[in-house]
Amino acid sequence: MPPKPTIVITYCPKCNWLLRSAYMAQEILTTFTNEVEGVLLKPAIVAGTYQIYVNDELIFDRVTQGGFPEVKSLKQTIRNLVCPDKKLGHTDNK
């Protein structure tokens, strides 16, 4: 059995994005309790950074994608990489 992935959220502390990062981490851990090893909140060195990785794969970058991810789409992206058969309940509804 392969190791469970770790989600890394790199955020800009100068922009006060710690609370946003903690909220995203809570949502991820609540949804993927058994599927991920954990979520690491990592302060960025470069101002304005907000990135989310699954292991070493960048799945969101605020600079290139603009704004911040919606929790629904973030969960769907993580699900598609980590456990494609997992049902997300109302998150999967259109």
Backbone torsions as a table, in degrees:
resi	resn	phi	psi	omega
1	MET	NA	126.0	-179.1
2	PRO	-68.0	155.0	178.6
3	PRO	-65.5	152.1	177.7
4	LYS	-71.4	144.7	-179.3
5	PRO	-74.4	153.9	173.3
6	THR	-107.2	134.1	177.1
7	ILE	-96.2	131.1	178.8
8	VAL	-118.4	125.2	175.0
9	ILE	-111.2	113.0	178.0
10	THR	-99.3	121.7	-173.3
11	TYR	-130.2	158.7	178.5
12	CYS	-89.3	112.6	177.7
13	PRO	-69.5	-28.0	178.8
14	LYS	-67.5	-26.1	179.3
15	CYS	-90.0	1.2	-179.8
16	ASN	61.3	43.8	-179.0
17	TRP	-98.5	13.8	177.7
18	LEU	-63.0	-45.5	-179.3
19	LEU	-62.5	-40.4	176.7
20	ARG	-61.5	-42.4	179.7
21	SER	-64.9	-42.1	179.2
22	ALA	-64.8	-39.0	176.7
23	TYR	-62.4	-46.5	178.8
24	MET	-61.3	-42.0	179.0
25	ALA	-61.2	-43.0	178.8
26	GLN	-60.7	-45.1	179.5
27	GLU	-62.1	-43.2	179.9
28	ILE	-64.4	-47.0	-177.9
29	LEU	-67.5	-33.8	177.6
30	THR	-67.6	-40.9	-177.3
31	THR	-78.9	-38.3	-173.3
32	PHE	-115.4	43.9	-177.0
33	THR	-51.4	-45.9	-175.6
34	ASN	-96.4	-6.3	-173.4
35	GLU	-102.4	-16.9	-179.5
36	VAL	-121.0	152.8	176.8
37	GLU	-71.3	-38.3	179.4
38	GLY	168.1	-178.9	177.4
39	VAL	-123.4	128.8	178.9
40	LEU	-106.4	125.0	174.1
41	LEU	-96.9	120.7	-172.1
42	LYS	-124.2	115.4	176.8
43	PRO	-64.1	136.2	-179.5
44	ALA	-86.3	154.4	175.0
45	ILE	-87.0	-36.0	-177.9
46	VAL	-88.8	123.7	179.9
47	ALA	-59.0	142.8	176.9
48	GLY	86.4	1.6	-177.9
49	THR	-78.6	133.5	168.7
50	TYR	-148.7	104.6	-176.9
51	GLN	-132.4	149.2	177.1
52	ILE	-127.8	130.7	-179.2
53	TYR	-121.0	146.0	165.3
54	VAL	-109.9	112.4	-166.5
55	ASN	53.6	-118.7	-178.8
56	ASP	-104.2	8.9	-177.7
57	GLU	-94.4	119.2	178.3
58	LEU	-71.4	121.3	179.0
59	ILE	-111.3	-15.3	175.8
60	PHE	-152.1	136.7	176.1
61	ASP	-139.1	116.1	-176.9
62	ARG	-58.0	-37.1	-177.1
63	VAL	-67.1	-46.8	-176.3
64	THR	-83.5	-29.9	-176.7
65	GLN	-99.6	-14.7	178.8
66	GLY	77.4	140.1	176.9
67	GLY	62.6	-147.4	179.8
68	PHE	-128.6	155.9	-178.8
69	PRO	-72.4	145.6	169.4
70	GLU	-72.2	142.0	-178.7
71	VAL	-58.4	-40.9	-179.2
72	LYS	-58.3	-50.4	-178.3
73	SER	-69.9	-33.4	176.8
74	LEU	-63.1	-46.2	178.7
75	LYS	-62.4	-41.0	179.2
76	GLN	-64.6	-40.9	178.3
77	THR	-63.7	-45.8	179.1
78	ILE	-63.6	-44.9	178.0
79	ARG	-56.2	-45.8	-177.8
80	ASN	-61.8	-29.9	179.4
81	LEU	-87.5	-38.1	-169.3
82	VAL	-94.4	-44.4	-175.7
83	CYS	-152.1	77.8	-172.4
84	PRO	-57.0	-23.1	-178.0
85	ASP	-86.9	-7.1	-177.0
86	LYS	-70.1	133.7	175.7
87	LYS	-88.4	136.6	-178.7
88	LEU	-104.5	13.8	177.5
89	GLY	61.8	-130.7	-176.2
90	HIS	-64.3	-19.3	178.3
91	THR	-66.1	-27.7	179.1
92	ASP	-81.8	-15.0	180.0
93	ASN	-73.3	146.0	-179.7
94	LYS	-87.8	NA	NA
